[in-house]
Amino acid sequence: MMIPGAIYFIVYKYVPMGGLVIAFENYLPRKGIFHSDFVKPLYHWFEFFFRSPAAKQVIANTIIISLLKLLFCMIPPLLFAIAVGEARMKRFCKFVQSISYLPHFLSWVIIYGICVAMLSESTGIVNQVIRNLGGKPIPFLTSNSYFRGVIVGTDLWRSLGWSSIVYFAAIMGIDTEIFDSATIDGCGRLRKIWCITLPSLRKIFVVLLILQVGKVLDAGSNQIFVFINDQVRPSSEIIDTWVYSQGLGQARYSLATAVGFLKSILSQVMVVATNALAKRWDNALW
């Protein structure tokens, strides 16, 4: 059963790693990977990226957007799973769960269309309500002050239900006898959540946190690529969109490979560091 998955990772993940040599070459498609000339010094494209005028901005935007998503999109699925699990109307809970999963299956293009219909400065429903109340329309999609909030909010809406599935499964796996014993001892609902439910979910939360830390330098490139426009580029241009415009738009394949290689190394370092800190702090925090 593992053979198809192993073949997939070997063919599409490990074999392409040989192409990382492009990061140290002046790659030309007509010469190919093995016949393109190496650059001098070998770290030329890495240096080129850090010396480019946009480097500081795209790095800062990537980290800020990723940290905002990490801060506002990690806790809500946990709270949502606990709230639904504590509800007494089980049929209603199943309905809410099903509805919350649906946005996950929508593409970012469709979600952007929904945002335009709701948040457009000229025709959006929200701004029409604001006008009717005597206020001024808000440029949610074209203002640097609001755009990051839209990015984080739509990501939370899309991932809330899907991200809570793991927590639902963990809550269902908690031994009900523990809750019964707590009830006999006089524990209320909030006390049982604090002393039983949350400690039972801490390891899963840490694992998901570690996985999210590994994606900090991605910042949701597919989402940003769909939502970005010239008005908000100063606050939304991230590493991946910059590399796309430089690497594919201007055929700087070596530059794109070098930045992707650097991202992979830094992501690996952050995952290992987060895992080490989680192991060290686990007993202290809980």
LOKOL-752323 format. One record per residue: residue in three letters; x, y, z of N, C-alpha, C in turn; residue number from 1. Coordinates in steps of 0.001 Angstrom, whole numbers, plus 500000, padded with zeros to 6 digits. Example, Ala and Ser with C-alpha at 12.3 -4.5 7.8 and 13.67 -1.06 7.14 Angstrom:
2
{pt 'ALA',{513190,494310,507800},{512300,495500,507800},{513200,496700,507800},1}
{pt 'SER',{512850,497750,507080},{513670,498940,507140},{512900,500030,507870},2}
This chain:
286
{pt 'MET',{500820,498786,500000},{500000,500000,500000},{500860,501273,500000},1}
{pt 'MET',{502074,501160,500496},{502933,502330,500559},{503641,502624,499241},2}
{pt 'ILE',{503669,501653,498333},{504441,501816,497100},{503965,503013,496258},3}
{pt 'PRO',{502656,503192,496006},{502244,504361,495197},{502662,505683,495828},4}
{pt 'GLY',{502482,505800,497154},{502899,507033,497823},{504396,507238,497758},5}
{pt 'ALA',{505163,506145,497943},{506620,506256,497872},{507066,506675,496480},6}
{pt 'ILE',{506438,506107,495444},{506781,506470,494067},{506483,507944,493809},7}
{pt 'TYR',{505342,508408,494324},{504977,509820,494141},{506042,510747,494726},8}
{pt 'PHE',{506458,510473,495964},{507438,511354,496605},{508809,511254,495932},9}
{pt 'ILE',{509163,510064,495490},{510457,509916,494825},{510480,510681,493505},10}
{pt 'VAL',{509420,510521,492710},{509391,511121,491372},{509194,512640,491430},11}
{pt 'TYR',{508279,513103,492302},{507914,514514,492284},{508569,515346,493376},12}
{pt 'LYS',{509186,514722,494371},{509804,515465,495466},{511320,515308,495518},13}
{pt 'TYR',{511812,514080,495400},{513239,513843,495588},{514040,513965,494296},14}
{pt 'VAL',{513558,513394,493211},{514285,513495,491938},{514464,514953,491500},15}
{pt 'PRO',{513425,515819,491606},{513616,517217,491203},{514659,517964,492028},16}
{pt 'MET',{515038,517424,493202},{516054,518110,494002},{517376,518224,493260},17}
{pt 'GLY',{517588,517346,492286},{518798,517466,491485},{518860,518775,490729},18}
{pt 'GLY',{517697,519358,490457},{517654,520635,489756},{518076,521817,490597},19}
{pt 'LEU',{518323,521603,491904},{518767,522702,492762},{520122,523253,492336},20}
{pt 'VAL',{520834,522492,491518},{522120,522981,491016},{521947,524255,490198},21}
{pt 'ILE',{520722,524478,489692},{520437,525701,488925},{520697,526944,489776},22}
{pt 'ALA',{520517,526827,491100},{520723,527972,491986},{522157,528465,491968},23}
{pt 'PHE',{523081,527645,491485},{524499,528011,491456},{525006,528189,490029},24}
{pt 'GLU',{524075,528266,489094},{524438,528400,487686},{523809,529648,487082},25}
{pt 'ASN',{524317,530033,485944},{523638,531010,485088},{522828,530202,484084},26}
{pt 'TYR',{521707,529680,484568},{520966,528671,483809},{520370,529254,482534},27}
{pt 'LEU',{520594,528540,481440},{519999,528874,480147},{519272,527635,479629},28}
{pt 'PRO',{517979,527738,479322},{517217,526570,478862},{517836,525867,477665},29}
{pt 'ARG',{518451,526638,476759},{519018,526003,475555},{520250,525160,475878},30}
{pt 'LYS',{520908,525445,477005},{522072,524662,477418},{521697,523525,478360},31}
{pt 'GLY',{520594,523715,479092},{520179,522685,480027},{520890,522793,481372},32}
{pt 'ILE',{520484,521935,482294},{521031,521983,483649},{522502,521612,483675},33}
{pt 'PHE',{522882,520610,482926},{524228,520049,483043},{525266,520785,482205},34}
{pt 'HIS',{524835,521697,481347},{525787,522389,480482},{525800,523899,480698},35}
{pt 'SER',{524965,524393,481587},{524992,525820,481906},{526211,526132,482763},36}
{pt 'ASP',{526734,527345,482629},{527943,527742,483352},{527629,528082,484808},37}
{pt 'PHE',{528520,527691,485695},{528386,528055,487101},{528741,529533,487276},38}
{pt 'VAL',{528035,530171,488218},{528301,531586,488484},{529436,531702,489487},39}
{pt 'LYS',{530098,532842,489483},{531161,533132,490433},{530863,534466,491094},40}
{pt 'PRO',{530782,534483,492410},{530854,533348,493339},{529579,532511,493275},41}
{pt 'LEU',{529618,531333,493877},{528488,530416,493788},{527242,530954,494489},42}
{pt 'TYR',{527441,531877,495439},{526286,532437,496157},{525761,533710,495478},43}
{pt 'HIS',{526078,533876,494196},{525710,535109,493479},{524213,535388,493540},44}
{pt 'TRP',{523383,534383,493257},{521937,534621,493193},{521331,534858,494577},45}
{pt 'PHE',{521914,534243,495598},{521463,534526,496965},{521795,535977,497330},46}
{pt 'GLU',{523003,536411,496970},{523405,537788,497225},{522551,538761,496421},47}
{pt 'PHE',{522234,538378,495187},{521396,539226,494323},{520037,539461,494963},48}
{pt 'PHE',{519470,538400,495533},{518156,538528,496165},{518208,539481,497351},49}
{pt 'PHE',{519171,539318,498234},{519227,540143,499441},{519608,541588,499138},50}
{pt 'ARG',{520285,541812,498013},{520654,543184,497654},{519606,543875,496789},51}
{pt 'SER',{518620,543144,496339},{517576,543758,495516},{516763,544736,496360},52}
{pt 'PRO',{516290,545837,495764},{515556,546859,496527},{514297,546324,497206},53}
{pt 'ALA',{513699,545298,496639},{512434,544792,497180},{512612,543713,498233},54}
{pt 'ALA',{513850,543276,498489},{514080,542127,499372},{513525,542357,500774},55}
{pt 'LYS',{513879,543482,501389},{513422,543743,502756},{511903,543796,502833},56}
{pt 'GLN',{511306,544415,501823},{509849,544556,501836},{509153,543219,501703},57}
{pt 'VAL',{509587,542384,500753},{508893,541108,500538},{509139,540151,501704},58}
{pt 'ILE',{510321,540198,502300},{510587,539349,503471},{509717,539788,504638},59}
{pt 'ALA',{509644,541108,504874},{508821,541620,505972},{507349,541286,505750},60}
{pt 'ASN',{506852,541482,504529},{505451,541164,504240},{505161,539684,504454},61}
{pt 'THR',{506083,538827,504011},{505894,537388,504165},{505800,537002,505636},62}
{pt 'ILE',{506719,537505,506437},{506734,537156,507860},{505523,537725,508583},63}
{pt 'ILE',{505169,538974,508290},{504030,539607,508974},{502733,538871,508658},64}
{pt 'ILE',{502479,538605,507375},{501242,537919,506999},{501205,536516,507587},65}
{pt 'SER',{502328,535819,507572},{502376,534462,508120},{502123,534462,509618},66}
{pt 'LEU',{502735,535404,510337},{502534,535470,511787},{501099,535856,512127},67}
{pt 'LEU',{500505,536737,511332},{499097,537089,511564},{498199,535873,511367},68}
{pt 'LYS',{498479,535102,510327},{497697,533887,510104},{497932,532883,511224},69}
{pt 'LEU',{499177,532771,511672},{499502,531843,512752},{498796,532252,514035},70}
{pt 'LEU',{498731,533552,514282},{498125,534061,515506},{496612,533937,515499},71}
{pt 'PHE',{495983,534265,514368},{494522,534338,514323},{493860,533107,513718},72}
{pt 'CYS',{494633,532187,513156},{494030,531016,512508},{494343,529699,513206},73}
{pt 'MET',{495102,529735,514299},{495411,528508,515023},{494423,528244,516162},74}
{pt 'ILE',{494111,529273,516924},{493247,529111,518098},{491765,528935,517728},75}
{pt 'PRO',{491201,529712,516771},{489771,529575,516461},{489309,528157,516114},76}
{pt 'PRO',{490033,527368,515300},{489571,525993,515057},{489491,525157,516335},77}
{pt 'LEU',{490430,525372,517257},{490395,524664,518532},{489160,525055,519332},78}
{pt 'LEU',{488897,526354,519440},{487721,526823,520178},{486427,526379,519497},79}
{pt 'PHE',{486430,526402,518165},{485238,525970,517423},{484937,524494,517680},80}
{pt 'ALA',{485974,523668,517667},{485777,522238,517916},{485254,521993,519333},81}
{pt 'ILE',{485800,522709,520297},{485335,522550,521686},{483890,523012,521826},82}
{pt 'ALA',{483555,524159,521210},{482195,524687,521312},{481178,523735,520699},83}
{pt 'VAL',{481497,523202,519519},{480578,522269,518864},{480486,520971,519661},84}
{pt 'GLY',{481626,520523,520189},{481619,519294,520977},{480828,519409,522263},85}
{pt 'GLU',{480736,520623,522818},{479997,520828,524066},{478513,521087,523841},86}
{pt 'ALA',{478133,521359,522603},{476721,521636,522324},{475870,520390,522548},87}
{pt 'ARG',{474657,520582,522984},{473780,519453,523323},{472917,519022,522144},88}
{pt 'MET',{472682,519914,521191},{471860,519572,520028},{472766,518928,518974},89}
{pt 'LYS',{472889,517624,519024},{473852,516908,518194},{473551,517028,516705},90}
{pt 'ARG',{472266,517012,516333},{471931,517148,514911},{472342,518516,514390},91}
{pt 'PHE',{472098,519530,515208},{472504,520879,514823},{474019,520971,514721},92}
{pt 'CYS',{474734,520292,515610},{476203,520285,515578},{476722,519670,514288},93}
{pt 'LYS',{476108,518554,513871},{476535,517916,512634},{476282,518828,511438},94}
{pt 'PHE',{475164,519548,511469},{474858,520494,510399},{475894,521617,510351},95}
{pt 'VAL',{476237,522155,511523},{477235,523228,511599},{478591,522729,511115},96}
{pt 'GLN',{478961,521528,511503},{480220,520952,511053},{480262,520835,509528},97}
{pt 'SER',{479197,520314,508947},{479155,520136,507491},{479267,521475,506768},98}
{pt 'ILE',{478550,522475,507269},{478596,523798,506645},{479991,524407,506759},99}
{pt 'SER',{480635,524196,507906},{481954,524794,508124},{483024,524169,507233},100}
{pt 'TYR',{482810,522941,506750},{483789,522292,505880},{483751,522848,504452},101}
{pt 'LEU',{482601,523334,504024},{482401,523668,502611},{483387,524700,502058},102}
{pt 'PRO',{483698,525800,502780},{484623,526789,502195},{485988,526221,501830},103}
{pt 'HIS',{486396,525143,502492},{487704,524559,502199},{487805,524077,500749},104}
{pt 'PHE',{486677,523699,500170},{486665,523142,498818},{486473,524211,497744},105}
{pt 'LEU',{486400,525476,498152},{486296,526571,497194},{487693,527045,496812},106}
{pt 'SER',{487905,527315,495538},{489198,527838,495099},{489312,529298,495519},107}
{pt 'TRP',{490549,529787,495542},{490750,531183,495931},{490167,532131,494893},108}
{pt 'VAL',{490031,531691,493673},{489408,532544,492651},{487940,532790,493000},109}
{pt 'ILE',{487249,531728,493404},{485840,531874,493794},{485719,532724,495053},110}
{pt 'ILE',{486614,532499,496017},{486568,533277,497253},{486842,534753,496973},111}
{pt 'TYR',{487751,535018,496039},{488009,536410,495674},{486763,537038,495042},112}
{pt 'GLY',{486062,536274,494214},{484820,536776,493633},{483791,537102,494703},113}
{pt 'ILE',{483709,536260,495730},{482791,536534,496846},{483206,537812,497572},114}
{pt 'CYS',{484522,537981,497770},{485013,539179,498446},{484703,540438,497641},115}
{pt 'VAL',{484844,540352,496323},{484515,541512,495487},{483035,541855,495629},116}
{pt 'ALA',{482187,540835,495626},{480744,541074,495759},{480401,541664,497120},117}
{pt 'MET',{481156,541287,498148},{480850,541755,499494},{481587,543038,499862},118}
{pt 'LEU',{482851,543191,499429},{483713,544246,499953},{484124,545295,498933},119}
{pt 'SER',{483695,545172,497695},{484066,546162,496687},{483677,547569,497142},120}
{pt 'GLU',{484561,548525,496881},{484304,549898,497324},{483116,550526,496603},121}
{pt 'SER',{482874,550113,495362},{481806,550729,494579},{480503,549934,494613},122}
{pt 'THR',{480595,548609,494528},{479382,547794,494416},{479218,546775,495535},123}
{pt 'GLY',{480145,546713,496466},{480079,545710,497526},{478904,545911,498466},124}
{pt 'ILE',{478339,544811,498923},{477175,544876,499821},{477523,545596,501119},125}
{pt 'VAL',{478706,545314,501670},{479099,545937,502942},{479184,547448,502797},126}
{pt 'ASN',{479796,547926,501723},{479919,549376,501535},{478578,550018,501187},127}
{pt 'GLN',{477686,549282,500574},{476347,549827,500344},{475627,550057,501660},128}
{pt 'VAL',{475785,549125,502595},{475197,549302,503932},{475826,550500,504635},129}
{pt 'ILE',{477155,550634,504501},{477838,551768,505131},{477336,553084,504554},130}
{pt 'ARG',{477135,553145,503240},{476603,554356,502625},{475200,554665,503138},131}
{pt 'ASN',{474372,553643,503228},{473000,553850,503696},{472956,554349,505127},132}
{pt 'LEU',{473995,554018,505899},{474066,554486,507287},{474746,555843,507399},133}
{pt 'GLY',{475117,556421,506252},{475712,557749,506243},{477223,557773,506317},134}
{pt 'GLY',{477883,556637,506192},{479335,556586,506272},{479995,556619,504907},135}
{pt 'LYS',{481318,556650,504923},{482091,556640,503699},{482507,555204,503364},136}
{pt 'PRO',{482477,554839,502091},{482877,553470,501719},{484332,553198,502071},137}
{pt 'ILE',{484610,551976,502428},{485956,551567,502845},{486591,550733,501736},138}
{pt 'PRO',{487791,551086,501308},{488468,550313,500239},{489158,549065,500800},139}
{pt 'PHE',{488379,548070,501140},{488935,546872,501764},{489978,546187,500898},140}
{pt 'LEU',{489718,546115,499577},{490572,545341,498675},{491666,546159,498007},141}
{pt 'THR',{491650,547479,498205},{492640,548334,497535},{493379,549238,498507},142}
{pt 'SER',{493260,548984,499795},{493930,549808,500794},{494945,548962,501560},143}
{pt 'ASN',{496145,549492,501716},{497170,548780,502472},{496812,548639,503943},144}
{pt 'SER',{495924,549488,504436},{495535,549434,505847},{494592,548274,506142},145}
{pt 'TYR',{493802,547857,505146},{492789,546830,505367},{493116,545502,504687},146}
{pt 'PHE',{494021,545513,503721},{494193,544335,502872},{494675,543125,503661},147}
{pt 'ARG',{495617,543302,504568},{496110,542163,505341},{495002,541563,506202},148}
{pt 'GLY',{494124,542420,506713},{492987,541910,507475},{492064,541058,506621},149}
{pt 'VAL',{491873,541463,505352},{491055,540679,504426},{491721,539333,504157},150}
{pt 'ILE',{493036,539332,503975},{493775,538100,503708},{493638,537127,504876},151}
{pt 'VAL',{493849,537618,506082},{493761,536755,507269},{492326,536296,507492},152}
{pt 'GLY',{491372,537206,507324},{489968,536858,507552},{489453,535807,506584},153}
{pt 'THR',{489785,535947,505308},{489326,534952,504331},{490017,533609,504537},154}
{pt 'ASP',{491281,533641,504950},{491986,532384,505230},{491362,531679,506429},155}
{pt 'LEU',{490997,532445,507451},{490334,531854,508622},{488982,531276,508242},156}
{pt 'TRP',{488213,532008,507451},{486887,531522,507036},{487001,530238,506229},157}
{pt 'ARG',{488001,530174,505369},{488164,528991,504511},{488654,527779,505294},158}
{pt 'SER',{489491,527995,506293},{490153,526866,506966},{489551,526500,508312},159}
{pt 'LEU',{488618,527290,508827},{488105,527063,510183},{487554,525662,510367},160}
{pt 'GLY',{486593,525282,509549},{485964,523980,509710},{486902,522831,509422},161}
{pt 'TRP',{487673,522960,508344},{488563,521867,507953},{489662,521652,508995},162}
{pt 'SER',{490209,522749,509530},{491278,522635,510522},{490776,522063,511843},163}
{pt 'SER',{489480,522161,512090},{488935,521672,513357},{488655,520168,513339},164}
{pt 'ILE',{488766,519518,512160},{488452,518088,512070},{489353,517276,512998},165}
{pt 'VAL',{490630,517612,513031},{491563,516870,513878},{491175,517014,515344},166}
{pt 'TYR',{490770,518208,515735},{490361,518421,517126},{489071,517668,517443},167}
{pt 'PHE',{488142,517651,516485},{486912,516871,516684},{487238,515407,516956},168}
{pt 'ALA',{488125,514854,516142},{488493,513449,516302},{489142,513199,517658},169}
{pt 'ALA',{489999,514130,518084},{490661,513967,519377},{489668,514059,520528},170}
{pt 'ILE',{488721,514974,520427},{487712,515119,521484},{486854,513862,521574},171}
{pt 'MET',{486490,513295,520414},{485701,512065,520413},{486481,510890,521009},172}
{pt 'GLY',{487812,510981,520990},{488620,509892,521508},{488881,509962,523001},173}
{pt 'ILE',{488472,511039,523641},{488669,511155,525097},{487707,510208,525811},174}
{pt 'ASP',{488210,509487,526758},{487409,508511,527514},{486293,509237,528263},175}
{pt 'THR',{485045,508862,527995},{483900,509520,528638},{483861,509272,530141},176}
{pt 'GLU',{484511,508202,530595},{484518,507940,532027},{485247,509037,532803},177}
{pt 'ILE',{486204,509681,532145},{486918,510786,532802},{485956,511944,533063},178}
{pt 'PHE',{485121,512251,532072},{484132,513310,532256},{483105,512922,533324},179}
{pt 'ASP',{482702,511654,533340},{481742,511207,534345},{482324,511338,535749},180}
{pt 'SER',{483587,510979,535892},{484238,511101,537205},{484334,512559,537625},181}
{pt 'ALA',{484644,513428,536658},{484727,514855,536969},{483373,515410,537378},182}
{pt 'THR',{482304,514938,536734},{480956,515382,537097},{480612,514957,538522},183}
{pt 'ILE',{480964,513725,538870},{480707,513230,540227},{481476,514061,541260},184}
{pt 'ASP',{482675,514487,540886},{483487,515292,541795},{483032,516739,541877},185}
{pt 'GLY',{482029,517093,541086},{481463,518433,541160},{482030,519430,540173},186}
{pt 'CYS',{482740,518972,539151},{483295,519883,538156},{482209,520376,537203},187}
{pt 'GLY',{482222,521657,536924},{481305,522217,535941},{481840,522039,534534},188}
{pt 'ARG',{481090,522556,533566},{481477,522368,532164},{482796,523058,531851},189}
{pt 'LEU',{482963,524307,532293},{484192,525029,532009},{485399,524374,532673},190}
{pt 'ARG',{485177,523855,533882},{486274,523200,534580},{486708,521937,533858},191}
{pt 'LYS',{485761,521200,533315},{486097,519982,532579},{486832,520313,531280},192}
{pt 'ILE',{486431,521410,530645},{487136,521829,529433},{488584,522175,529761},193}
{pt 'TRP',{488789,522914,530846},{490121,523372,531212},{491018,522227,531698},194}
{pt 'CYS',{490454,521316,532445},{491262,520269,533086},{491318,518957,532304},195}
{pt 'ILE',{490372,518746,531387},{490356,517469,530666},{490532,517669,529160},196}
{pt 'THR',{489660,518482,528571},{489660,518620,527116},{490940,519271,526602},197}
{pt 'LEU',{491288,520433,527147},{492473,521135,526658},{493769,520342,526852},198}
{pt 'PRO',{494007,519741,528027},{495226,518917,528143},{495265,517743,527165},199}
{pt 'SER',{494083,517212,526830},{494048,516086,525884},{494364,516529,524460},200}
{pt 'LEU',{494203,517814,524176},{494427,518331,522826},{495782,518998,522658},201}
{pt 'ARG',{496553,519116,523733},{497770,519914,523656},{498796,519338,522682},202}
{pt 'LYS',{498963,518020,522654},{499966,517438,521766},{499577,517613,520303},203}
{pt 'ILE',{498284,517480,520015},{497827,517696,518640},{498032,519151,518243},204}
{pt 'PHE',{497755,520056,519165},{497951,521481,518893},{499414,521774,518588},205}
{pt 'VAL',{500316,521174,519353},{501744,521396,519140},{502179,520850,517783},206}
{pt 'VAL',{501691,519668,517415},{502042,519091,516115},{501570,520001,514978},207}
{pt 'LEU',{500338,520492,515069},{499818,521386,514036},{500582,522704,514010},208}
{pt 'LEU',{500987,523170,515196},{501778,524399,515258},{503117,524222,514548},209}
{pt 'ILE',{503754,523078,514781},{505038,522807,514132},{504871,522767,512611},210}
{pt 'LEU',{503802,522147,512147},{503558,522092,510702},{503314,523481,510128},211}
{pt 'GLN',{502614,524327,510883},{502346,525679,510400},{503607,526532,510388},212}
{pt 'VAL',{504476,526327,511366},{505725,527082,511393},{506557,526778,510144},213}
{pt 'GLY',{506486,525531,509673},{507203,525172,508457},{506689,525891,507222},214}
{pt 'LYS',{505506,526495,507308},{504918,527202,506172},{504991,528715,506330},215}
{pt 'VAL',{505740,529189,507324},{505792,530622,507598},{506278,531411,506393},216}
{pt 'LEU',{507236,530883,505654},{507790,531613,504518},{506953,531471,503254},217}
{pt 'ASP',{505842,530737,503332},{504940,530630,502189},{503882,531739,502216},218}
{pt 'ALA',{503299,531961,503381},{502304,533028,503580},{501083,532875,502685},219}
{pt 'GLY',{500810,531676,502207},{499640,531463,501356},{499805,532086,499990},220}
{pt 'SER',{500802,531638,499243},{501125,532268,497961},{499971,532206,496965},221}
{pt 'ASN',{499220,531097,496946},{498088,530998,496007},{497042,532064,496303},222}
{pt 'GLN',{496770,532266,497577},{495797,533291,497965},{496288,534683,497597},223}
{pt 'ILE',{497524,535003,497949},{498071,536330,497665},{498109,536588,496167},224}
{pt 'PHE',{498478,535584,495390},{498576,535748,493937},{497227,536137,493332},225}
{pt 'VAL',{496142,535598,493889},{494807,535917,493378},{494345,537294,493865},226}
{pt 'PHE',{494633,537637,495118},{494095,538858,495720},{494920,540107,495413},227}
{pt 'ILE',{496195,539946,495103},{497091,541098,495009},{496724,542004,493841},228}
{pt 'ASN',{496955,543297,494022},{496801,544278,492946},{497817,545393,493187},229}
{pt 'ASP',{497961,546278,492225},{499019,547293,492295},{498844,548228,493490},230}
{pt 'GLN',{497594,548509,493900},{497373,549430,495012},{497881,548886,496341},231}
{pt 'VAL',{497829,547563,496526},{498215,546979,497808},{499534,546212,497727},232}
{pt 'ARG',{500235,546341,496619},{501487,545590,496458},{502516,545911,497540},233}
{pt 'PRO',{502638,547158,498019},{503629,547432,499070},{503416,546632,500355},234}
{pt 'SER',{502179,546253,500659},{501910,545523,501902},{501587,544057,501675},235}
{pt 'SER',{501568,543616,500421},{501151,542236,500152},{502100,541461,499241},236}
{pt 'GLU',{503105,542122,498699},{504075,541408,497860},{504921,540507,498756},237}
{pt 'ILE',{504825,539199,498569},{505580,538252,499395},{506678,537608,498558},238}
{pt 'ILE',{507463,536769,499189},{508605,536168,498499},{508161,535399,497258},239}
{pt 'ASP',{507123,534579,497406},{506708,533727,496291},{506206,534533,495101},240}
{pt 'THR',{505417,535588,495334},{504919,536381,494216},{506052,537163,493566},241}
{pt 'TRP',{507016,537617,494367},{508170,538317,493805},{509013,537370,492962},242}
{pt 'VAL',{509237,536166,493475},{510010,535174,492726},{509291,534799,491437},243}
{pt 'TYR',{507971,534700,491497},{507205,534379,490284},{507413,535440,489207},244}
{pt 'SER',{507336,536708,489613},{507502,537778,488632},{508929,537862,488114},245}
{pt 'GLN',{509914,537589,489000},{511311,537657,488585},{511740,536390,487849},246}
{pt 'GLY',{511368,535221,488418},{511833,533961,487858},{511153,533587,486570},247}
{pt 'LEU',{509826,533602,486559},{509094,533208,485355},{508795,534404,484454},248}
{pt 'GLY',{508425,535533,485070},{508103,536707,484269},{509293,537242,483505},249}
{pt 'GLN',{510479,537229,484144},{511692,537748,483506},{512705,536646,483188},250}
{pt 'ALA',{512269,535382,483294},{513094,534215,482926},{514380,534116,483726},251}
{pt 'ARG',{514352,534526,484990},{515507,534374,485877},{515325,533090,486680},252}
{pt 'TYR',{515508,531979,486015},{515235,530687,486633},{516202,530388,487777},253}
{pt 'SER',{517431,530792,487639},{518416,530543,488689},{518063,531311,489954},254}
{pt 'LEU',{517587,532539,489798},{517179,533333,490949},{516013,532679,491673},255}
{pt 'ALA',{515008,532234,490917},{513849,531582,491521},{514254,530318,492266},256}
{pt 'THR',{515156,529537,491679},{515615,528310,492327},{516391,528614,493594},257}
{pt 'ALA',{517234,529638,493560},{518035,529999,494724},{517149,530425,495895},258}
{pt 'VAL',{516151,531237,495621},{515262,531691,496695},{514428,530528,497227},259}
{pt 'GLY',{513965,529658,496340},{513223,528488,496792},{514079,527569,497647},260}
{pt 'PHE',{515341,527401,497271},{516280,526591,498039},{516503,527201,499418},261}
{pt 'LEU',{516673,528521,499453},{516870,529211,500726},{515648,529073,501626},262}
{pt 'LYS',{514459,529195,501041},{513221,529036,501810},{513135,527643,502431},263}
{pt 'SER',{513492,526635,501677},{513423,525260,502181},{514348,525056,503371},264}
{pt 'ILE',{515554,525608,503277},{516512,525463,504371},{516002,526169,505629},265}
{pt 'LEU',{515545,527413,505477},{515059,528162,506635},{513818,527514,507236},266}
{pt 'SER',{512928,526990,506403},{511733,526311,506911},{512106,525070,507710},267}
{pt 'GLN',{513094,524313,507214},{513559,523131,507934},{514141,523509,509294},268}
{pt 'VAL',{514913,524577,509322},{515509,525038,510583},{514415,525439,511573},269}
{pt 'MET',{513398,526154,511099},{512323,526588,511993},{511514,525416,512520},270}
{pt 'VAL',{511270,524409,511676},{510524,523230,512124},{511297,522492,513206},271}
{pt 'VAL',{512598,522286,512992},{513420,521576,513979},{513487,522366,515280},272}
{pt 'ALA',{513652,523693,515174},{513736,524524,516371},{512412,524530,517137},273}
{pt 'THR',{511303,524632,516421},{509995,524622,517074},{509733,523291,517744},274}
{pt 'ASN',{510108,522211,517099},{509930,520885,517679},{510755,520743,518961},275}
{pt 'ALA',{511988,521243,518950},{512842,521172,520140},{512268,521994,521278},276}
{pt 'LEU',{511785,523206,520968},{511192,524047,522006},{509915,523432,522563},277}
{pt 'ALA',{509119,522822,521680},{507873,522196,522129},{508160,521059,523107},278}
{pt 'LYS',{509166,520267,522805},{509521,519168,523715},{510029,519698,525050},279}
{pt 'ARG',{510790,520795,524994},{511366,521340,526228},{510313,522004,527098},280}
{pt 'TRP',{509344,522678,526473},{508345,523427,527224},{507083,522646,527539},281}
{pt 'ASP',{506960,521451,527007},{505723,520697,527171},{505364,520494,528646},282}
{pt 'ASN',{506285,520015,529415},{506018,519769,530834},{505829,521056,531621},283}
{pt 'ALA',{506580,522109,531217},{506496,523368,531943},{505159,524058,531720},284}
{pt 'LEU',{504645,523981,530489},{503400,524679,530162},{502171,523931,530658},285}
{pt 'TRP',{502257,522599,530740},{501078,521831,531089},{501324,521043,532377},286}
